[in-house]
C-alpha cells in the first residue's frame, strides 16, 4: 500500500489549497480514508475522514465548514479542499487509509499559512 500526498505549500491567511492523495495497492472503494495533520509541538490529529463508499464524511470542529473531503474510487484519489485557511491550519498533512484494521500513512505534505 502506498499513499502519495501532494498539494501543500505556502498560502496567505484566507486563501485556499487543495490536497490530493493517490493510493496504490488498495481498492479504495472498500477502504475508509482520511486526512490527519500534525502541527509543530502537537500530536497528530484527525482533520477529516470519509467512508469507503464516499457516502459519509466526518470533520473536526476546527475545520467544519471550511474543509471538504472527497474520494474518487475509480481514480483511487483522496482530496481535501481547504478554504478560509488560517495560521492554526499550519501543519504537515497526512493521508491515511485503514485496511483490515491496519492504518497506512503517506509521507505528508506541508501546509504553511502566513498571517
Short mmCIF file of the C-alpha atoms (twelve columns), coordinates in Angstrom:
data_MODEL
# 
_entry.id   MODEL 
# 
loop_
_atom_site.group_PDB 
_atom_site.id 
_atom_site.type_symbol 
_atom_site.label_atom_id 
_atom_site.label_alt_id 
_atom_site.label_comp_id 
_atom_site.label_asym_id 
_atom_site.label_seq_id 
_atom_site.Cartn_x 
_atom_site.Cartn_y 
_atom_site.Cartn_z 
_atom_site.pdbx_PDB_model_num 
ATOM 1   C CA . UNK A 1   0.000   0.000  0.000  1 
ATOM 2   C CA . UNK A 2   1.353   3.404  -0.961 1 
ATOM 3   C CA . UNK A 3   -0.203  6.795  -0.349 1 
ATOM 4   C CA . UNK A 4   1.314   9.758  -2.156 1 
ATOM 5   C CA . UNK A 5   0.123   13.145 -0.953 1 
ATOM 6   C CA . UNK A 6   0.631   16.405 -2.792 1 
ATOM 7   C CA . UNK A 7   -0.687  19.940 -2.966 1 
ATOM 8   C CA . UNK A 8   0.803   21.514 0.120  1 
ATOM 9   C CA . UNK A 9   2.514   24.870 0.071  1 
ATOM 10  C CA . UNK A 10  2.562   28.398 1.373  1 
ATOM 11  C CA . UNK A 11  -0.651  30.390 1.336  1 
ATOM 12  C CA . UNK A 12  -1.844  33.617 2.916  1 
ATOM 13  C CA . UNK A 13  -4.493  33.598 5.578  1 
ATOM 14  C CA . UNK A 14  -7.914  33.462 3.995  1 
ATOM 15  C CA . UNK A 15  -6.623  31.573 0.986  1 
ATOM 16  C CA . UNK A 16  -7.282  28.072 -0.289 1 
ATOM 17  C CA . UNK A 17  -5.360  24.919 -1.066 1 
ATOM 18  C CA . UNK A 18  -6.340  21.529 -2.379 1 
ATOM 19  C CA . UNK A 19  -4.527  18.425 -1.213 1 
ATOM 20  C CA . UNK A 20  -4.560  15.197 -3.164 1 
ATOM 21  C CA . UNK A 21  -3.560  11.668 -2.237 1 
ATOM 22  C CA . UNK A 22  -3.022  8.946  -4.784 1 
ATOM 23  C CA . UNK A 23  -3.485  5.451  -3.406 1 
ATOM 24  C CA . UNK A 24  -1.908  2.351  -4.884 1 
ATOM 25  C CA . UNK A 25  -2.102  -1.207 -3.661 1 
ATOM 26  C CA . UNK A 26  -5.595  -0.864 -2.246 1 
ATOM 27  C CA . UNK A 27  -9.124  -0.879 -3.510 1 
ATOM 28  C CA . UNK A 28  -10.261 2.495  -2.252 1 
ATOM 29  C CA . UNK A 29  -13.902 1.572  -2.752 1 
ATOM 30  C CA . UNK A 30  -13.670 -0.691 0.299  1 
ATOM 31  C CA . UNK A 31  -11.266 1.439  2.300  1 
ATOM 32  C CA . UNK A 32  -12.124 4.294  4.630  1 
ATOM 33  C CA . UNK A 33  -9.654  7.106  4.226  1 
ATOM 34  C CA . UNK A 34  -8.879  10.375 5.885  1 
ATOM 35  C CA . UNK A 35  -6.583  13.320 6.396  1 
ATOM 36  C CA . UNK A 36  -4.644  13.920 9.583  1 
ATOM 37  C CA . UNK A 37  -2.366  16.803 10.438 1 
ATOM 38  C CA . UNK A 38  0.428   17.445 12.864 1 
ATOM 39  C CA . UNK A 39  1.424   20.941 13.848 1 
ATOM 40  C CA . UNK A 40  4.828   21.675 15.420 1 
ATOM 41  C CA . UNK A 41  4.874   20.522 19.020 1 
ATOM 42  C CA . UNK A 42  1.437   18.961 18.827 1 
ATOM 43  C CA . UNK A 43  0.034   15.488 18.419 1 
ATOM 44  C CA . UNK A 44  -1.280  14.228 15.124 1 
ATOM 45  C CA . UNK A 45  -4.999  14.863 14.849 1 
ATOM 46  C CA . UNK A 46  -7.776  13.720 12.578 1 
ATOM 47  C CA . UNK A 47  -8.976  16.502 10.299 1 
ATOM 48  C CA . UNK A 48  -11.498 14.727 8.113  1 
ATOM 49  C CA . UNK A 49  -12.421 11.213 7.108  1 
ATOM 50  C CA . UNK A 50  -14.669 9.591  4.562  1 
ATOM 51  C CA . UNK A 51  -16.297 6.194  4.348  1 
ATOM 52  C CA . UNK A 52  -15.266 3.563  1.852  1 
ATOM 53  C CA . UNK A 53  -18.242 4.324  -0.375 1 
ATOM 54  C CA . UNK A 54  -17.700 8.071  -0.007 1 
ATOM 55  C CA . UNK A 55  -21.251 8.465  1.221  1 
ATOM 56  C CA . UNK A 56  -20.460 9.953  4.617  1 
ATOM 57  C CA . UNK A 57  -17.761 12.242 5.989  1 
ATOM 58  C CA . UNK A 58  -16.526 13.413 9.351  1 
ATOM 59  C CA . UNK A 59  -14.877 16.762 10.078 1 
ATOM 60  C CA . UNK A 60  -13.187 18.010 13.188 1 
ATOM 61  C CA . UNK A 61  -14.793 21.064 14.736 1 
ATOM 62  C CA . UNK A 62  -11.793 23.194 13.826 1 
ATOM 63  C CA . UNK A 63  -12.261 22.683 10.079 1 
ATOM 64  C CA . UNK A 64  -16.000 22.105 9.757  1 
ATOM 65  C CA . UNK A 65  -17.495 24.412 7.175  1 
ATOM 66  C CA . UNK A 66  -14.102 25.277 5.687  1 
ATOM 67  C CA . UNK A 67  -12.686 21.945 4.501  1 
ATOM 68  C CA . UNK A 68  -14.269 19.380 2.201  1 
ATOM 69  C CA . UNK A 69  -13.047 15.811 1.834  1 
ATOM 70  C CA . UNK A 70  -13.809 13.756 -1.255 1 
ATOM 71  C CA . UNK A 71  -12.803 10.425 -2.711 1 
ATOM 72  C CA . UNK A 72  -12.723 9.206  -6.289 1 
ATOM 73  C CA . UNK A 73  -12.825 5.431  -6.061 1 
ATOM 74  C CA . UNK A 74  -12.200 4.957  -9.767 1 
ATOM 75  C CA . UNK A 75  -9.053  7.068  -9.761 1 
ATOM 76  C CA . UNK A 76  -8.194  5.948  -6.194 1 
ATOM 77  C CA . UNK A 77  -7.658  9.537  -5.195 1 
ATOM 78  C CA . UNK A 78  -8.484  11.259 -1.930 1 
ATOM 79  C CA . UNK A 79  -8.765  15.040 -1.863 1 
ATOM 80  C CA . UNK A 80  -9.088  17.763 0.721  1 
ATOM 81  C CA . UNK A 81  -10.304 21.189 -0.353 1 
ATOM 82  C CA . UNK A 82  -9.244  23.723 2.249  1 
ATOM 83  C CA . UNK A 83  -10.786 27.191 2.241  1 
ATOM 84  C CA . UNK A 84  -10.511 30.175 4.562  1 
ATOM 85  C CA . UNK A 85  -7.184  28.957 5.846  1 
ATOM 86  C CA . UNK A 86  -5.742  30.472 8.974  1 
ATOM 87  C CA . UNK A 87  -2.450  30.225 10.825 1 
ATOM 88  C CA . UNK A 88  -3.790  27.425 13.038 1 
ATOM 89  C CA . UNK A 89  -4.072  25.229 9.941  1 
ATOM 90  C CA . UNK A 90  -0.296  25.263 9.509  1 
ATOM 91  C CA . UNK A 91  0.842   21.646 9.786  1 
ATOM 92  C CA . UNK A 92  2.067   18.609 7.940  1 
ATOM 93  C CA . UNK A 93  -0.958  16.882 6.459  1 
ATOM 94  C CA . UNK A 94  -1.023  13.107 6.147  1 
ATOM 95  C CA . UNK A 95  -3.183  10.882 4.019  1 
ATOM 96  C CA . UNK A 96  -4.471  7.808  5.841  1 
ATOM 97  C CA . UNK A 97  -6.155  4.586  4.792  1 
ATOM 98  C CA . UNK A 98  -7.495  1.817  7.006  1 
ATOM 99  C CA . UNK A 99  -7.337  -1.670 5.592  1 
ATOM 100 C CA . UNK A 100 -8.365  -4.670 7.716  1 
ATOM 101 C CA . UNK A 101 -7.751  -2.666 10.852 1 
ATOM 102 C CA . UNK A 102 -4.279  -1.542 9.809  1 
ATOM 103 C CA . UNK A 103 -3.539  2.148  9.302  1 
ATOM 104 C CA . UNK A 104 -1.411  3.134  6.330  1 
ATOM 105 C CA . UNK A 105 0.161   6.574  6.050  1 
ATOM 106 C CA . UNK A 106 1.500   8.753  3.302  1 
ATOM 107 C CA . UNK A 107 4.676   10.742 3.718  1 
ATOM 108 C CA . UNK A 108 2.899   14.009 4.424  1 
ATOM 109 C CA . UNK A 109 2.692   17.375 2.743  1 
ATOM 110 C CA . UNK A 110 3.431   20.678 4.462  1 
ATOM 111 C CA . UNK A 111 0.846   23.431 4.566  1 
ATOM 112 C CA . UNK A 112 2.022   26.815 5.807  1 
ATOM 113 C CA . UNK A 113 -0.445  29.640 6.289  1 
ATOM 114 C CA . UNK A 114 1.033   33.101 6.699  1 
ATOM 115 C CA . UNK A 115 -0.882  35.698 8.633  1 
# 
